[in-house]
């Protein structure tokens, strides 16, 4: 079965969205308001990251290294989907089982002998940024499986400070971010416009969550 991931197209620059936000309170020429709009967009990203978005499925290939027990995670990692050992041709051969950190530590408290990893866990994806195997990878394992592929759900990341930095998310999510930011700036510059903006943002978010729940998983 084909395993497709969402691919962003026609990404809007964050400053373009910020200007549209500032227009809501008629302050599109105000640097202070534009900064506040960007802050509101980032708060919206934080809210979206409370959910696991199925269309944010992605994958990352990492080389295996003999003696290592860890594999790095991408900055946009949110939650694991599955981890596959790959042969020299890049073909997925077998699945390495995921365990929660507490169970992982109970099962493998002092794994120090090289071998074939059968389980992995993630102690703190945002703080440590790596996953841990139940044992160091042996020379034989690395020869047979020179890479692993981690399928994972993405989280949205903040845009850079560049004026042309894009909002790396799907269009419906950008609509939510824009209205969420409008709520944020209206609270300062136009309190009577807060309720309408909040209702718009809430309605879009409810629709996004409903569509997300209706997505059929690929396993």
NORSULGI-V363902 format. One record per run of one state. SS is the DSSP state (a for helix, b for strand, c for the rest). FROM is the first residue (numbers start at 1). TO is the last residue. If there is no record, write none. Layout:
ss	from	to
SS	FROM	TO
SS	FROM	TO
//
This chain:
ss	from	to
c	1	12
b	13	13
a	14	23
c	24	30
a	31	48
c	49	53
a	54	56
b	57	63
c	64	69
b	70	72
c	73	76
b	77	86
c	87	91
b	92	98
c	99	100
a	101	107
c	108	114
b	115	115
c	116	118
b	119	121
c	122	129
b	130	133
c	134	136
b	137	137
c	138	138
a	139	144
c	145	146
b	147	154
c	155	165
b	166	166
c	167	170
a	171	189
c	190	190
a	191	214
c	215	219
//
